[in-house]
Amino acid sequence: MQKMSKVKAVFLIGLLVPSLFFSVAWGAEKFPDRPITVIVPYGAGGDTDVMTRALCEAAEKGLGVTMVIKNVPGAEATLGVSELKHAAGNGYTVGVATLSGLSMSPHTMKLQYTLDDFSYLLAFGRYDYAIAIPVNSPVKTVDGFVKWAKERDKPPTFSALGLPPQLVAYQLGALKGLQFAHVPYKTGPEALLAMLGGHVDFAVPTPYSASPRLKSNDVRLLATVSQRWPIAKDVPSLKELGYNIDVFSYMVLIISKKVSKEREDILFKAFRKAYDDPKFQDLSEKFMTTTPAVERDNLKKILYAKYEEYGKVFQSLGMGKK
């Protein structure tokens, strides 16, 4: 009996050991196996929020898990990035950031993070800007706008969400010896409505925010900023007009630097495939945020270069950290 028990024991161990090995191996390779949190540094319903939700919906197909959006707006889009900095480096928290939180605000405020704290996956959208005035304004050109502003008794006011569009007005002012007063608003449509209601003199909107007002002929664009808009192809950019102003922003997917390379690769591949999803591309076209995908190392180089560039800009404007 005793001998048989030993045989049985050896037999059972022979069955269990391979099973245990494959179970452990499978457990080590399985990522993700639970929902992933995606931190968005702006409020629900805005351009960034809507585009992120669409991208995540497409990425869920490849990852096989739910992606939970967590909106953490505030402090020039830095609060969400700060929260990601303190998240566990296991790949279950992904962040969305913009040039405001990554390359601009570090020069104007004390933050809990630096660019070196993150790995960069993908830029999946782009914001462009323009200088907008009410259509019934007598001002027709940027030069006319500058002349009008210089004749004013007090600084003209403008509406914008904050950085980066705020920087457009400040750089124009620096080039032409003008001062402008910023009035912040939570959304692009609110900023334009304030202008049309006479609460501010001009606005710095995105294409999606301005589109309805252009269609209803309420707004005139004096110039776009970095490039021409598809919905206003006859409006020149500031760069074309000889103004050395290049302000735009990216929507960027980032993760903690502590995330393993293996898990980083899994996340990148899923989001890169999601970027090509026809439904996401259709929405990008609708929101006018379409940009060629900027990936990983190339994205990192751009963000670091923009960080250096904007550092000099803020220093020249006297807006740097004290």
BALOBA-1460 file (C-alpha; in Angstrom, 3 decimals):
// residues 322
<rec num="1" residu="m" x="0.000" y="0.000" z="0.000"/>
<rec num="2" residu="q" x="2.756" y="2.339" z="1.003"/>
<rec num="3" residu="k" x="4.623" y="1.643" z="-2.242"/>
<rec num="4" residu="m" x="1.531" y="2.376" z="-4.296"/>
<rec num="5" residu="s" x="1.042" y="5.648" z="-2.449"/>
<rec num="6" residu="k" x="4.547" y="6.745" z="-3.404"/>
<rec num="7" residu="v" x="3.932" y="5.866" z="-7.026"/>
<rec num="8" residu="k" x="0.687" y="7.765" z="-6.995"/>
<rec num="9" residu="a" x="2.387" y="10.714" z="-5.363"/>
<rec num="10" residu="v" x="5.112" y="10.783" z="-8.004"/>
<rec num="11" residu="f" x="2.491" y="10.491" z="-10.731"/>
<rec num="12" residu="l" x="0.431" y="13.364" z="-9.325"/>
<rec num="13" residu="i" x="3.478" y="15.580" z="-8.931"/>
<rec num="14" residu="g" x="4.371" y="14.830" z="-12.549"/>
<rec num="15" residu="l" x="0.944" y="16.087" z="-13.574"/>
<rec num="16" residu="l" x="0.908" y="19.141" z="-11.331"/>
<rec num="17" residu="v" x="4.374" y="20.551" z="-11.972"/>
<rec num="18" residu="p" x="3.879" y="21.242" z="-15.731"/>
<rec num="19" residu="s" x="0.440" y="22.694" z="-14.999"/>
<rec num="20" residu="l" x="1.882" y="24.943" z="-12.346"/>
<rec num="21" residu="f" x="4.699" y="26.013" z="-14.677"/>
<rec num="22" residu="f" x="2.369" y="26.959" z="-17.523"/>
<rec num="23" residu="s" x="0.002" y="28.691" z="-15.116"/>
<rec num="24" residu="v" x="2.787" y="30.879" z="-13.732"/>
<rec num="25" residu="a" x="4.177" y="31.557" z="-17.204"/>
<rec num="26" residu="w" x="0.746" y="32.510" z="-18.515"/>
<rec num="27" residu="g" x="0.139" y="34.763" z="-15.540"/>
<rec num="28" residu="a" x="3.423" y="36.559" z="-16.162"/>
<rec num="29" residu="e" x="2.618" y="37.199" z="-19.815"/>
<rec num="30" residu="k" x="-1.015" y="38.205" z="-19.428"/>
<rec num="31" residu="f" x="-1.255" y="41.971" z="-19.669"/>
<rec num="32" residu="p" x="-3.633" y="43.608" z="-19.362"/>
<rec num="33" residu="d" x="-6.068" y="41.479" z="-17.389"/>
<rec num="34" residu="r" x="-8.140" y="44.240" z="-15.778"/>
<rec num="35" residu="p" x="-9.443" y="47.716" z="-16.694"/>
<rec num="36" residu="i" x="-6.983" y="50.482" z="-17.553"/>
<rec num="37" residu="t" x="-7.494" y="54.025" z="-16.259"/>
<rec num="38" residu="v" x="-6.881" y="56.844" z="-18.738"/>
<rec num="39" residu="i" x="-6.384" y="60.288" z="-17.173"/>
<rec num="40" residu="v" x="-7.585" y="63.230" z="-19.296"/>
<rec num="41" residu="p" x="-6.341" y="66.664" z="-18.116"/>
<rec num="42" residu="y" x="-9.465" y="68.487" z="-19.360"/>
<rec num="43" residu="g" x="-13.154" y="68.370" z="-18.512"/>
<rec num="44" residu="a" x="-15.697" y="65.962" z="-19.966"/>
<rec num="45" residu="g" x="-17.184" y="66.885" z="-23.328"/>
<rec num="46" residu="g" x="-14.277" y="68.926" z="-24.673"/>
<rec num="47" residu="d" x="-12.212" y="68.173" z="-27.771"/>
<rec num="48" residu="t" x="-9.516" y="66.242" z="-25.899"/>
<rec num="49" residu="d" x="-12.012" y="64.233" z="-23.869"/>
<rec num="50" residu="v" x="-14.102" y="63.208" z="-26.880"/>
<rec num="51" residu="m" x="-11.092" y="62.265" z="-28.994"/>
<rec num="52" residu="t" x="-9.533" y="60.276" z="-26.145"/>
<rec num="53" residu="r" x="-12.745" y="58.326" z="-25.564"/>
<rec num="54" residu="a" x="-12.926" y="57.453" z="-29.259"/>
<rec num="55" residu="l" x="-9.303" y="56.291" z="-29.335"/>
<rec num="56" residu="c" x="-9.768" y="54.203" z="-26.190"/>
<rec num="57" residu="e" x="-12.921" y="52.601" z="-27.557"/>
<rec num="58" residu="a" x="-10.931" y="51.434" z="-30.572"/>
<rec num="59" residu="a" x="-7.973" y="50.324" z="-28.401"/>
<rec num="60" residu="e" x="-10.217" y="48.161" z="-26.219"/>
<rec num="61" residu="k" x="-10.650" y="45.784" z="-29.149"/>
<rec num="62" residu="g" x="-6.947" y="44.954" z="-29.169"/>
<rec num="63" residu="l" x="-6.334" y="45.032" z="-25.429"/>
<rec num="64" residu="g" x="-9.413" y="43.015" z="-24.486"/>
<rec num="65" residu="v" x="-10.162" y="45.124" z="-21.390"/>
<rec num="66" residu="t" x="-12.242" y="48.185" z="-20.570"/>
<rec num="67" residu="m" x="-10.591" y="51.602" z="-20.501"/>
<rec num="68" residu="v" x="-11.972" y="53.936" z="-17.833"/>
<rec num="69" residu="i" x="-11.710" y="57.682" z="-18.490"/>
<rec num="70" residu="k" x="-10.865" y="59.869" z="-15.497"/>
<rec num="71" residu="n" x="-11.121" y="63.617" z="-16.068"/>
<rec num="72" residu="v" x="-8.650" y="65.642" z="-13.977"/>
<rec num="73" residu="p" x="-8.815" y="69.227" z="-15.309"/>
<rec num="74" residu="g" x="-7.060" y="72.279" z="-13.942"/>
<rec num="75" residu="a" x="-3.810" y="74.208" z="-13.561"/>
<rec num="76" residu="e" x="-3.096" y="74.552" z="-17.297"/>
<rec num="77" residu="a" x="-3.590" y="70.810" z="-17.892"/>
<rec num="78" residu="t" x="-0.940" y="69.840" z="-15.333"/>
<rec num="79" residu="l" x="-3.078" y="68.231" z="-12.591"/>
<rec num="80" residu="g" x="-3.748" y="65.120" z="-14.646"/>
<rec num="81" residu="v" x="-0.083" y="64.763" z="-15.551"/>
<rec num="82" residu="s" x="0.870" y="65.123" z="-11.873"/>
<rec num="83" residu="e" x="-1.547" y="62.348" z="-10.944"/>
<rec num="84" residu="l" x="0.019" y="60.047" z="-13.539"/>
<rec num="85" residu="k" x="3.475" y="60.788" z="-12.094"/>
<rec num="86" residu="h" x="2.353" y="59.291" z="-8.770"/>
<rec num="87" residu="a" x="0.496" y="56.301" z="-10.262"/>
<rec num="88" residu="a" x="1.881" y="52.769" z="-9.987"/>
<rec num="89" residu="g" x="4.251" y="51.944" z="-12.829"/>
<rec num="90" residu="n" x="2.399" y="48.802" z="-13.875"/>
<rec num="91" residu="g" x="0.816" y="49.994" z="-17.116"/>
<rec num="92" residu="y" x="-2.709" y="50.170" z="-15.726"/>
<rec num="93" residu="t" x="-2.717" y="53.980" z="-15.751"/>
<rec num="94" residu="v" x="-2.249" y="55.894" z="-18.992"/>
<rec num="95" residu="g" x="-2.272" y="59.665" z="-19.308"/>
<rec num="96" residu="v" x="-3.200" y="62.161" z="-21.967"/>
<rec num="97" residu="a" x="-1.143" y="65.336" z="-22.052"/>
<rec num="98" residu="t" x="-0.692" y="68.357" z="-24.305"/>
<rec num="99" residu="l" x="2.139" y="70.767" z="-25.026"/>
<rec num="100" residu="s" x="0.671" y="72.956" z="-22.311"/>
<rec num="101" residu="g" x="1.310" y="70.419" z="-19.561"/>
<rec num="102" residu="l" x="4.545" y="69.020" z="-20.965"/>
<rec num="103" residu="s" x="6.506" y="71.742" z="-22.753"/>
<rec num="104" residu="m" x="5.005" y="75.049" z="-21.587"/>
<rec num="105" residu="s" x="3.721" y="75.034" z="-18.003"/>
<rec num="106" residu="p" x="6.972" y="73.622" z="-16.550"/>
<rec num="107" residu="h" x="8.456" y="77.051" z="-17.369"/>
<rec num="108" residu="t" x="5.708" y="79.060" z="-15.662"/>
<rec num="109" residu="m" x="4.879" y="77.099" z="-12.497"/>
<rec num="110" residu="k" x="6.450" y="74.739" z="-10.001"/>
<rec num="111" residu="l" x="5.395" y="71.176" z="-10.843"/>
<rec num="112" residu="q" x="5.861" y="67.741" z="-9.312"/>
<rec num="113" residu="y" x="7.132" y="66.212" z="-12.550"/>
<rec num="114" residu="t" x="9.563" y="66.677" z="-15.426"/>
<rec num="115" residu="l" x="9.640" y="65.326" z="-18.969"/>
<rec num="116" residu="d" x="12.020" y="62.618" z="-17.782"/>
<rec num="117" residu="d" x="9.299" y="61.022" z="-15.626"/>
<rec num="118" residu="f" x="7.381" y="59.602" z="-18.589"/>
<rec num="119" residu="s" x="7.543" y="57.391" z="-21.659"/>
<rec num="120" residu="y" x="5.835" y="58.734" z="-24.757"/>
<rec num="121" residu="l" x="3.587" y="56.522" z="-26.859"/>
<rec num="122" residu="l" x="1.741" y="58.504" z="-29.502"/>
<rec num="123" residu="a" x="0.541" y="61.947" z="-30.561"/>
<rec num="124" residu="f" x="-2.965" y="61.241" z="-31.855"/>
<rec num="125" residu="g" x="-4.340" y="64.730" z="-32.484"/>
<rec num="126" residu="r" x="-3.295" y="68.312" z="-33.081"/>
<rec num="127" residu="y" x="-4.758" y="71.661" z="-32.061"/>
<rec num="128" residu="d" x="-4.352" y="74.713" z="-34.254"/>
<rec num="129" residu="y" x="-5.411" y="78.251" z="-33.467"/>
<rec num="130" residu="a" x="-6.469" y="81.532" z="-35.059"/>
<rec num="131" residu="i" x="-7.131" y="85.171" z="-34.196"/>
<rec num="132" residu="a" x="-10.880" y="85.774" z="-34.388"/>
<rec num="133" residu="i" x="-12.961" y="88.951" z="-34.161"/>
<rec num="134" residu="p" x="-16.709" y="89.643" z="-34.560"/>
<rec num="135" residu="v" x="-17.704" y="89.782" z="-38.207"/>
<rec num="136" residu="n" x="-19.155" y="93.286" z="-37.795"/>
<rec num="137" residu="s" x="-15.762" y="94.671" z="-36.694"/>
<rec num="138" residu="p" x="-14.249" y="97.251" z="-39.060"/>
<rec num="139" residu="v" x="-10.875" y="95.496" z="-38.682"/>
<rec num="140" residu="k" x="-10.088" y="93.331" z="-41.729"/>
<rec num="141" residu="t" x="-6.413" y="92.354" z="-41.420"/>
<rec num="142" residu="v" x="-3.768" y="91.606" z="-38.800"/>
<rec num="143" residu="d" x="-1.983" y="94.878" z="-39.605"/>
<rec num="144" residu="g" x="-5.300" y="96.689" z="-39.183"/>
<rec num="145" residu="f" x="-5.822" y="94.871" z="-35.902"/>
<rec num="146" residu="v" x="-2.405" y="95.999" z="-34.648"/>
<rec num="147" residu="k" x="-3.162" y="99.610" z="-35.631"/>
<rec num="148" residu="w" x="-6.551" y="99.445" z="-33.880"/>
<rec num="149" residu="a" x="-4.986" y="97.967" z="-30.716"/>
<rec num="150" residu="k" x="-2.352" y="100.712" z="-30.533"/>
<rec num="151" residu="e" x="-5.048" y="103.384" z="-30.713"/>
<rec num="152" residu="r" x="-6.899" y="101.969" z="-27.718"/>
<rec num="153" residu="d" x="-6.742" y="103.686" z="-24.317"/>
<rec num="154" residu="k" x="-6.433" y="100.333" z="-22.513"/>
<rec num="155" residu="p" x="-5.176" y="96.850" z="-23.448"/>
<rec num="156" residu="p" x="-7.635" y="94.900" z="-25.629"/>
<rec num="157" residu="t" x="-9.090" y="91.835" z="-23.937"/>
<rec num="158" residu="f" x="-9.188" y="88.346" z="-25.396"/>
<rec num="159" residu="s" x="-10.763" y="85.021" z="-24.514"/>
<rec num="160" residu="a" x="-8.933" y="81.686" z="-24.626"/>
<rec num="161" residu="l" x="-8.737" y="78.530" z="-22.560"/>
<rec num="162" residu="g" x="-5.216" y="79.294" z="-21.331"/>
<rec num="163" residu="l" x="-1.996" y="77.865" z="-22.711"/>
<rec num="164" residu="p" x="-1.158" y="77.375" z="-25.553"/>
<rec num="165" residu="p" x="-3.649" y="79.788" z="-27.268"/>
<rec num="166" residu="q" x="-2.950" y="82.462" z="-24.653"/>
<rec num="167" residu="l" x="0.627" y="82.526" z="-25.925"/>
<rec num="168" residu="v" x="-0.509" y="83.599" z="-29.412"/>
<rec num="169" residu="a" x="-1.732" y="86.963" z="-28.142"/>
<rec num="170" residu="y" x="1.262" y="87.519" z="-25.882"/>
<rec num="171" residu="q" x="3.766" y="86.807" z="-28.655"/>
<rec num="172" residu="l" x="1.926" y="89.091" z="-31.062"/>
<rec num="173" residu="g" x="1.938" y="91.776" z="-28.395"/>
<rec num="174" residu="a" x="5.664" y="91.373" z="-27.812"/>
<rec num="175" residu="l" x="6.410" y="91.666" z="-31.525"/>
<rec num="176" residu="k" x="4.332" y="94.818" z="-31.933"/>
<rec num="177" residu="g" x="4.805" y="96.529" z="-28.564"/>
<rec num="178" residu="l" x="1.268" y="95.814" z="-27.385"/>
<rec num="179" residu="q" x="-0.336" y="94.483" z="-24.237"/>
<rec num="180" residu="f" x="-3.384" y="92.225" z="-24.188"/>
<rec num="181" residu="a" x="-5.488" y="91.165" z="-21.194"/>
<rec num="182" residu="h" x="-6.450" y="87.495" z="-21.011"/>
<rec num="183" residu="v" x="-9.919" y="86.471" z="-19.821"/>
<rec num="184" residu="p" x="-10.005" y="82.672" z="-19.292"/>
<rec num="185" residu="y" x="-12.951" y="80.454" z="-20.198"/>
<rec num="186" residu="k" x="-13.512" y="76.744" z="-19.646"/>
<rec num="187" residu="t" x="-14.451" y="75.841" z="-23.241"/>
<rec num="188" residu="g" x="-13.842" y="77.173" z="-26.735"/>
<rec num="189" residu="p" x="-17.523" y="77.836" z="-27.491"/>
<rec num="190" residu="e" x="-17.830" y="79.853" z="-24.262"/>
<rec num="191" residu="a" x="-14.801" y="81.901" z="-25.227"/>
<rec num="192" residu="l" x="-16.293" y="82.778" z="-28.610"/>
<rec num="193" residu="l" x="-19.696" y="83.516" z="-27.094"/>
<rec num="194" residu="a" x="-18.036" y="85.961" z="-24.704"/>
<rec num="195" residu="m" x="-16.477" y="87.756" z="-27.659"/>
<rec num="196" residu="l" x="-19.752" y="87.897" z="-29.575"/>
<rec num="197" residu="g" x="-21.475" y="89.201" z="-26.454"/>
<rec num="198" residu="g" x="-19.017" y="92.077" z="-26.247"/>
<rec num="199" residu="h" x="-17.320" y="90.867" z="-23.062"/>
<rec num="200" residu="v" x="-13.910" y="90.634" z="-24.757"/>
<rec num="201" residu="d" x="-12.459" y="92.153" z="-27.905"/>
<rec num="202" residu="f" x="-11.101" y="89.074" z="-29.668"/>
<rec num="203" residu="a" x="-10.626" y="85.329" z="-29.244"/>
<rec num="204" residu="v" x="-8.071" y="82.614" z="-30.025"/>
<rec num="205" residu="p" x="-10.155" y="79.533" z="-30.947"/>
<rec num="206" residu="t" x="-9.500" y="76.084" z="-32.400"/>
<rec num="207" residu="p" x="-11.022" y="75.030" z="-35.742"/>
<rec num="208" residu="y" x="-13.724" y="72.907" z="-34.102"/>
<rec num="209" residu="s" x="-14.786" y="75.712" z="-31.755"/>
<rec num="210" residu="a" x="-14.842" y="78.292" z="-34.530"/>
<rec num="211" residu="s" x="-16.532" y="76.153" z="-37.177"/>
<rec num="212" residu="p" x="-20.194" y="76.777" z="-36.189"/>
<rec num="213" residu="r" x="-19.569" y="80.509" z="-35.901"/>
<rec num="214" residu="l" x="-17.878" y="80.644" z="-39.282"/>
<rec num="215" residu="k" x="-20.810" y="78.809" z="-40.846"/>
<rec num="216" residu="s" x="-23.288" y="81.254" z="-39.281"/>
<rec num="217" residu="n" x="-21.076" y="84.178" z="-40.366"/>
<rec num="218" residu="d" x="-20.699" y="85.543" z="-36.834"/>
<rec num="219" residu="v" x="-16.903" y="85.464" z="-36.751"/>
<rec num="220" residu="r" x="-14.057" y="86.670" z="-38.953"/>
<rec num="221" residu="l" x="-10.626" y="85.072" z="-38.839"/>
<rec num="222" residu="l" x="-7.837" y="87.601" z="-39.291"/>
<rec num="223" residu="a" x="-5.199" y="84.867" z="-39.488"/>
<rec num="224" residu="t" x="-4.594" y="81.305" z="-38.477"/>
<rec num="225" residu="v" x="-1.393" y="80.696" z="-36.528"/>
<rec num="226" residu="s" x="0.914" y="77.862" z="-37.595"/>
<rec num="227" residu="q" x="-0.885" y="76.610" z="-40.701"/>
<rec num="228" residu="r" x="-4.003" y="77.224" z="-42.763"/>
<rec num="229" residu="w" x="-7.261" y="75.585" z="-41.713"/>
<rec num="230" residu="p" x="-9.201" y="73.232" z="-44.032"/>
<rec num="231" residu="i" x="-12.395" y="75.188" z="-43.248"/>
<rec num="232" residu="a" x="-10.772" y="78.579" z="-43.962"/>
<rec num="233" residu="k" x="-8.333" y="77.936" z="-46.771"/>
<rec num="234" residu="d" x="-8.361" y="81.570" z="-47.913"/>
<rec num="235" residu="v" x="-7.177" y="82.837" z="-44.515"/>
<rec num="236" residu="p" x="-3.376" y="83.136" z="-44.326"/>
<rec num="237" residu="s" x="-1.333" y="82.034" z="-41.331"/>
<rec num="238" residu="l" x="0.640" y="84.436" z="-39.163"/>
<rec num="239" residu="k" x="3.801" y="82.757" z="-40.408"/>
<rec num="240" residu="e" x="2.822" y="83.517" z="-44.007"/>
<rec num="241" residu="l" x="2.219" y="87.138" z="-43.038"/>
<rec num="242" residu="g" x="5.717" y="87.433" z="-41.632"/>
<rec num="243" residu="y" x="4.973" y="87.031" z="-37.930"/>
<rec num="244" residu="n" x="7.379" y="84.623" z="-36.275"/>
<rec num="245" residu="i" x="4.723" y="82.887" z="-34.176"/>
<rec num="246" residu="d" x="4.344" y="79.109" z="-34.220"/>
<rec num="247" residu="v" x="1.885" y="77.922" z="-31.561"/>
<rec num="248" residu="f" x="0.022" y="74.635" z="-31.761"/>
<rec num="249" residu="s" x="-0.498" y="71.630" z="-29.521"/>
<rec num="250" residu="y" x="-0.609" y="67.849" z="-29.631"/>
<rec num="251" residu="m" x="-2.791" y="65.346" z="-27.794"/>
<rec num="252" residu="v" x="-0.226" y="62.905" z="-26.432"/>
<rec num="253" residu="l" x="-0.462" y="59.489" z="-24.770"/>
<rec num="254" residu="i" x="2.056" y="59.034" z="-21.953"/>
<rec num="255" residu="i" x="2.824" y="56.437" z="-19.288"/>
<rec num="256" residu="s" x="5.068" y="56.292" z="-16.252"/>
<rec num="257" residu="k" x="8.746" y="55.738" z="-16.982"/>
<rec num="258" residu="k" x="8.516" y="52.863" z="-14.483"/>
<rec num="259" residu="v" x="6.342" y="50.746" z="-16.819"/>
<rec num="260" residu="s" x="8.247" y="47.776" z="-18.267"/>
<rec num="261" residu="k" x="9.296" y="47.831" z="-21.921"/>
<rec num="262" residu="e" x="7.155" y="44.753" z="-22.587"/>
<rec num="263" residu="r" x="4.004" y="46.418" z="-21.295"/>
<rec num="264" residu="e" x="4.868" y="49.680" z="-23.000"/>
<rec num="265" residu="d" x="5.083" y="47.819" z="-26.324"/>
<rec num="266" residu="i" x="1.681" y="46.202" z="-25.768"/>
<rec num="267" residu="l" x="0.054" y="49.558" z="-25.048"/>
<rec num="268" residu="f" x="1.761" y="51.293" z="-27.970"/>
<rec num="269" residu="k" x="0.695" y="48.629" z="-30.480"/>
<rec num="270" residu="a" x="-2.914" y="48.743" z="-29.288"/>
<rec num="271" residu="f" x="-3.164" y="52.537" z="-29.443"/>
<rec num="272" residu="r" x="-1.309" y="52.759" z="-32.746"/>
<rec num="273" residu="k" x="-3.777" y="50.318" z="-34.278"/>
<rec num="274" residu="a" x="-6.664" y="52.248" z="-32.714"/>
<rec num="275" residu="y" x="-5.367" y="55.437" z="-34.330"/>
<rec num="276" residu="d" x="-5.898" y="53.845" z="-37.762"/>
<rec num="277" residu="d" x="-9.459" y="52.778" z="-36.907"/>
<rec num="278" residu="p" x="-11.821" y="54.321" z="-39.521"/>
<rec num="279" residu="k" x="-14.288" y="55.469" z="-36.857"/>
<rec num="280" residu="f" x="-11.541" y="57.333" z="-34.999"/>
<rec num="281" residu="q" x="-10.204" y="58.888" z="-38.193"/>
<rec num="282" residu="d" x="-13.697" y="60.065" z="-39.146"/>
<rec num="283" residu="l" x="-14.062" y="61.749" z="-35.770"/>
<rec num="284" residu="s" x="-10.611" y="63.343" z="-36.100"/>
<rec num="285" residu="e" x="-11.694" y="64.843" z="-39.397"/>
<rec num="286" residu="k" x="-14.927" y="66.105" z="-37.852"/>
<rec num="287" residu="f" x="-13.088" y="67.736" z="-34.950"/>
<rec num="288" residu="m" x="-10.352" y="68.974" z="-37.306"/>
<rec num="289" residu="t" x="-7.606" y="67.546" z="-35.097"/>
<rec num="290" residu="t" x="-6.151" y="65.206" z="-37.718"/>
<rec num="291" residu="t" x="-2.381" y="64.833" z="-37.691"/>
<rec num="292" residu="p" x="0.010" y="62.157" z="-38.918"/>
<rec num="293" residu="a" x="0.731" y="59.834" z="-35.994"/>
<rec num="294" residu="v" x="3.883" y="60.904" z="-34.169"/>
<rec num="295" residu="e" x="5.407" y="57.916" z="-32.402"/>
<rec num="296" residu="r" x="7.605" y="57.262" z="-29.384"/>
<rec num="297" residu="d" x="11.206" y="58.436" z="-29.881"/>
<rec num="298" residu="n" x="10.269" y="60.966" z="-32.553"/>
<rec num="299" residu="l" x="7.527" y="62.338" z="-30.305"/>
<rec num="300" residu="k" x="9.932" y="62.566" z="-27.388"/>
<rec num="301" residu="k" x="12.406" y="64.579" z="-29.484"/>
<rec num="302" residu="i" x="9.661" y="67.017" z="-30.510"/>
<rec num="303" residu="l" x="8.443" y="67.501" z="-26.933"/>
<rec num="304" residu="y" x="11.951" y="68.137" z="-25.624"/>
<rec num="305" residu="a" x="12.674" y="70.537" z="-28.501"/>
<rec num="306" residu="k" x="9.438" y="72.413" z="-27.826"/>
<rec num="307" residu="y" x="10.337" y="72.536" z="-24.142"/>
<rec num="308" residu="e" x="13.587" y="74.316" z="-24.986"/>
<rec num="309" residu="e" x="11.889" y="76.585" z="-27.522"/>
<rec num="310" residu="y" x="9.105" y="77.681" z="-25.171"/>
<rec num="311" residu="g" x="11.557" y="78.182" z="-22.339"/>
<rec num="312" residu="k" x="13.183" y="80.937" z="-24.377"/>
<rec num="313" residu="v" x="9.787" y="82.362" z="-25.361"/>
<rec num="314" residu="f" x="8.543" y="82.607" z="-21.767"/>
<rec num="315" residu="q" x="11.851" y="84.096" z="-20.667"/>
<rec num="316" residu="s" x="11.624" y="86.766" z="-23.355"/>
<rec num="317" residu="l" x="8.031" y="87.552" z="-22.298"/>
<rec num="318" residu="g" x="8.954" y="87.755" z="-18.616"/>
<rec num="319" residu="m" x="6.563" y="84.886" z="-17.832"/>
<rec num="320" residu="g" x="9.063" y="82.375" z="-16.479"/>
<rec num="321" residu="k" x="9.087" y="80.966" z="-12.966"/>
<rec num="322" residu="k" x="10.320" y="83.369" z="-10.307"/>
